[in-house]
Amino acid sequence: MRLVHLDLKGAAPRVSYLEQVFPLLSQLGANGVLIEYEDMFPFKGELEILRSPYAYSEEDIERIQQLAEQHKLEVVPLVQTFGHVEFILKHEKYQHLREVERFPNSFNPHVPDTLALLKSILSQVIEKHRRSTWIHIGADEVFHLGEGMDSKNWMSHNKGDVGTMYLKHIKEVLGFLTAQYWGLRALMWDDMLRKISVGALRGEGTGTAAVAPGPGSSSSAHSRVCPDRGRAQCQQEPMPGPVGLWVSGKQEEPEAPSCCWQQCPLAALPAESGIAKHVSPVVWFYAPDFEAEQIGKVMYDHYSVLCELLPVGIPSLAICLQTLVNGGFTEEAKRKVLEVLGLESVQLEQSTCEGRGAFPGVEIYHMVEQVNGHLKESILKALEEESAIKGWFSPYHRKRQFGNPRNMESFGSKVLKLHEDWESFVRDLRAQLERIYFPDTVEEWMEENVNPYLDQLRDLVRDYR
């Protein structure tokens, strides 16, 4: 299975955009989508509080599955069941389920309401995905596990450790799925398992879950899931029970959570290095930020700012998928990427693409490139390097509305033209974003990436006038 991970915790696209993207994914070699809905799922009843104001409708969920089926993409829903549950635990209603009261990251596995809530969430998601034969339970990065008083008491009374406690909760989740949904297979990330002793794994096991390396994993196609204690010992002490190992391609994360223009993840891997050893059977993409992990990693968690938008990540995603299909970024893979995306060339080392392109959202791709490369630079140059502004229209002058028109006119036409050009550009950008994204995403992206610079120019023009 070659899965593209659509992490919808930020910058979730409209279904009308997925109608354009799904055929592209299929063309490039994907045969499945791993969908992490978070607050975009249309939860009902007591769970309705978890819904975003822009959550997909039940009809949207059905349409997404129809689109996937039409383009031969298997849908695997992902429901976080231990960590990464900020979208749940941020609500006062569920605050009592936090492992540590201050932090909304992880569930307290000892409160009976935790498992009851998870059963409700899993049931609603699975009920709307009856075609799916897989469910992904997440379970990665369970921050602060073992730090809560309930966990400390449990470890003390049961002579257990964090690993045993982690496995106990996972077994309860898997036990529910096994009992309730016959034939449904489970997936989970492996980063927490790699910290657990072989003895604990033998004692507890994880049932029939397949395990996929999560963020930061360095597992290759030939490695086993095991603690960080050396390959030799792992080979001597195999994993207990029928646990399959899936692996995922590890791509470079952006330099910071707010990065909106990501480097090509394969830039550091020349074609002759055998990329197949690095990018293995499961490509995980955080969406869009589709959080490919990583094409575009949309967000780091539910509280972070938006990162890379899906259209910006599509060339990177195309390269990753074709690398998987061809066992490396071969000439054939490169030819296919250029043909499907309508590009003239791709330069891995420079992380650049040449040509207008013909993929869904290509207008946004080029406009974000302009914002990233020119908006800040051109405005700061006008404000900070224009000697006439610094000398005749300083913050002191502007605050007191005091200046000589003769001197002001020496820079006025240039500033007004710059302002007019960027305002026109931003109107077009906003229109393109609104075609693909909901209003909250558009506003947040503009506020984070455009307004901090354009507002400075707007203020200057207002004072000048």
N, C-alpha and C positions, 0 to 999 in steps of 0.2 A: 504494500500500500504506500502510495506517495501522497501524503496528506499535506494540505495547506491549512495552517492554523489561523482561523479568523477569531482574533481576540477582540470582542466587542465592548470592552470596558471603557473605550473612548473612541471617538470618530467612527461610530458604527454607520456604515453606508445605507442609503435607501435601497429597498429591494429592487427598484428600477435599475440601479447601478450594478447590482449582483447579476441581473439579467444579461448585462454586457460582459461581466468579469468571468462568470462560470464557463462559458464556451472557450474563453481564452485559457483558463486553467487547464481545461481538458486538452486543448490543442497543444499546450506546452508539456503535457505528460503527467499531470496530476490525475489521480483516480479517486480522490476523496477529499473531504473538507472536515476539519476538526473545529467545531463551532463552540466557542466559549461565550455564551450569551450574557452572563452576569445580569445587569438590570435591564437589558433589552428584551428579556423574555416576558411574555404576557402573563405573569403570575396572577392567580385568582384567589378569592376568599381571603383568609387571614394573611396570605403572602403578598397581597396586592401592594402593600407598602414598599416592597422591594423594586417595584417597576419604575423605570425612568418615565418622565412625561412623554418621551418620544419612543417608548418601547414598541417593538413590532407587535402587530395584532396576531390573533390566532390564524387569520387568513394569510398573513405574511409568512408565518412559520410554515404553513402548508405550501405556499408558493415557493419558498426557498427549497423545500424538499422536492417539489416537482421539477424545479430547474436543475437540481443536482441529478435527479434521475434521468432527465432528458439528456444531460451531458455526461452520463456514466460516471458520476461522482458519488461515492458513498458518503453519507452524512454520519459523523460521529459527534454526538453532543458531549460537551465537557462541563461537568459540574464540580466546582471545587468543594471538597468535603472536609478540609482540615485547616489549611492556611489560605492566604489570598482571599479572605472572605470579608474584606472591608465593606463591600456593597451591602452586606447583611448586618455586620456588627456595628456599623456607624449609626444605626437606628437605635433610639432609646429603648424601643420595645425589645430588642435582642441584646442589649448591652450586658445583661447578666450572664450571657453565654461566652464572654471573653475569657481567654486563658489568664490574661493580666488585665485588670480593669482599665488601665490607662490606654491600652493599645487595641485597636480594632482589627488586628491582623489575623488572629487565630482563635479557633474554638477551644473551649474548655471541654475535654472529652469525658469528664466525670459527671457533668450535669446531665441528668436524663433528658432534659429538654433539647439538648444538642442533637442527639440521635433522632429524636422525634421530629425536629425541624428538618433535618437532612432527609429523612424519609419523605416528608411532604414535598420538599423541593425536588428530589429525585423523581418522585412519582409524577409530579406535574410535567416535568421535562420529558421523561420517558413516554408518558401517555401521548404526547404530541409528536413522538418520533418512533412510531410503531414499525416503520420500515427498517430502522437501524438495528444492526446486530451487535454493535459495540457501544459501550458507554465509557467515557474517560472520567476518572474521579479525582484528577489533579493530585492533591496530597503533597505538593512540593513546598519548600521554604516555609515550614511551620515555625515561624519566628516565636521566640519566648516560650516554647513548649517546655514544661518542667519548672517554670518560674512562678506559676500561680500556687497559692496555698493548697488548693485541692490536689494538685499534682504532687507537691512535696509530701503531703500526707499519704497519698496513695503509694508513692515510692518507698516511704518509710515503713508503712504497714505491710507492703507486699514484697519488700526486699527487691524491688525492681529498679530499672533505670529508664531513661527517657526513650530509648529504643524499644524496649518491651512495651512501654505505655503507648508509643506510636503505633506499633503493630496491633495492639489490642483494639484500638479504635478502628484501624483499617479493616481488621477482620470483622468487626461489627457491621461496618458499611457493606463489605462484600457479602457478608452473611445475609443481609437484608436483600441485596440484589439477587443472590442465588435462589433464595426462597421465594421471592416475589415474581421474578422475571426469568423463567426457564429459558436457557439457551442464550441469554444476553451475556456477552463477554466484556470483561473490564480491562481498562488500561489505567496506568498511573505513571507519574514521573518517578525517577529513581534516586534523586539527590539525597532524600532522607534515609533511604535504605542503605546507601553507601556508607552511612555513618554508624550503622548498626553491626554488632558483632555477629560472626557466623553462628555462634551458639544461640543467640537470641532469635536469629532467623530460623534456625532448626527447631527451636522450641515453639515458636509461634507460627511461622510460615505466613504466606499471604494468599492461600487458596489458589485460584486459577487466574490470577491477574497477569496480564502481560505488562512488562515494565519498560517505560521509555525514558531515557536520560533527559533530565530537565536542564534549566539554566546552569551554565558553567560546567556541564558534564564534559568529560574528555573521553568517554567511552568510544571505542571504535567498533567496526562491524564484527570484530572477532573477540571482543572482550566480554566478560561476564559482569553481572551486577554483583558487587561484593564490596566489603569495607575497604578503605584505603590502606591496604597492608601488603600490596605487592601482588603481581600477576601469578607468581609461582604458587603462593599459598591459596589463591583463588581457584587455581586449576586443581589443586589437591583437595579442596573443600568445596565441592559444587553446591549450588543453591538447592535447598530442599524443596520437594514438591514440584508440581507441573507449572513452573514459572517460565514463561517465554521472555526473551530479551528483544526489545526493539531498540533501535538506536536513532539518534537524530543528528542532523548537521549542526555544528556549532558555528554560528556566524559572529562576527565582531559586533559588539553593541556600540551604540553611539557614544561619543565622548562624554555626554551628559544627558540626563533625563529629558532635557528640553531641546535636544538636537532635532531639527526639522528637515535636514538634508543629509541623509546617511551615505557613508562610503559604501561602495560595492563590497559585500561581505567576502568575496573571493579574490579581492585585489591582491592579497598577500600570497595567493596560491597560484603560481604559474602553471599552465596547462600540463607541462611535462612532469609535474610533481605527483601526479596520481591523485587528483582531487577526490576520487571515489573513497580513498582511505579517510578523508576528513568529513565528507558530506555523505552520510550513510542513509539506509533505507527510509528513514522518516525525516522529512524536512519540516521543522516546526516554525511557523511564522506567526509572530504576535501582531496582528493586523493591523495593521492592516497594514503601529505602531504597530496587515491582517496580520499585536503583540504578536512573512516567514520568519520562526525565531530565528532569522530575524529579518525579516525583511522589513518590514518596517516595523519597528517596534513602536506601537502606538503609545502605550503608556507603561510605566514601570509598575504602578499599582493604581488602585481606584482613586487615589488622592493626587497623583502627579499630573503635571500639565500634559497636553497632547504632545506627541512626538511626531514622527514621520507619517504623513498621510499615505493612504494606500496607492493612489496613482503615482506618487513619487517612488514608491517601492517596487512598482511593477517590473522595470528592467532588471532589478536585482533578483526578483522572484523568478523571472523567466530564465535567467542564467542558472539559478540554483536547480530549477526543475529539469532543465535540459542537461545539466551536469549529472544529475541522478540518472536520467534516461540513458545517457551515453557513457557513463562511467568516468567522465572527466569532461573538462570544457574543451572538447575537441573542435576541429574545424566544422564538423557536421552540426555540433551543438550550437556553435556561433552562427552558422548559416541559418539555422532554424530560428534562433532568437531574432536575428535581423529581419528575416522574412515575416515572422508573425507580428512583430512590433512595428514594422515599417520604418526601421532605422537604417542609417547608412553604415555605421560602425559603432563598436563598443570598445572602450579602452579600459581594461581591468585595472591597470596600474594607476591611471589617473581618475578612475571611477567616473568616467564621462561617457555620454552617448552623443552621437552626431546624427543629425537628420530630424525632420519634423515629427516623425513617428505617427502611428495610426492605431494606437491602442486606447481603450476606454480611459478617459480622464487625462489624455496627453496634454490638453490645454493647461490643466492644473500643474502637471509636471513642469512645463516650461515656465509658468508664472511663478511657481515656488522657487524655481532656479533664479529667476529675476529678483525676487524678494531676498533670497539668501545671499545673492552675489552683489546686488547693486543698491537696494533700497537704503540700508543703513549707511553704506559708504557714501552715496551721493548726497544724502541729507547732512551727515556730519561734516562732509567737506564744505558744503555751503555755509553751515553754521559756524564752523570752527576755523576754517582756513581762509574765508573771505575777509580780507583785511578791512574793507570798507564797513562791513557789518561789525567787526570787533571794535573798530575805531569810532564809528559814528552812530551805531545802533546797538549798544551794549545793553545788558539787563538793567543797568542804571538808567539809561535813556528810556528804555521801554516802560519801566515801572513809573517814570515821571512824565511820560508822554512828551518828551522833549527831544527835538532833533532838527537838523537843517535839511529842508526838502532837497536842496541842491546835492548834498552828499548822499542822501537816501536814494535818490533816483539813480545813482551810479550802480547800485546793486539790485534795485527793485524789479526791473523787468526780468532779470535772470531768476530771481527767487520766485516770482509769480509764475513763470513758465515751468519751473521745476515742480511747483505745487500743483499746477493744472495737469501736468503730465502724470504725476503719481496718483492724483485723485481719479483721473480717468482710468488708469490701470487698475486701481483698487476696486472701482465699480465693476469692471469686467471680471476681476478675480472673484469678487463676492458672488456675482451671478453664476460663475462656473461652480463655485463651492456649493451654492444652494441647490444646484441640480443633483448633487451627489449626497450631500450631508444635511442633517437636521439643523434647525436654527442654533441650538446650543453649541454644536461643534463649530459652526461658522463663526459665531461670536467669540468663542474661546480662542480659536486659531488666530483670528484677526487681532484680538487684544494682546495675545502673546507675541506675535511675530511682525505685525504691521504697525499698530497704534503707538507703541513706545517710541518709534522714530518719526512716523508721519505726524503725530500730535505735536512734536516739537516744531515741525515746519508749519503746521496749521497755526500754532500760537504766534510764530514770527510773522506770518502773513496777516493775521488778524491785527497785530500791533502796528505793522507797517501801514495797513489801510487806515 
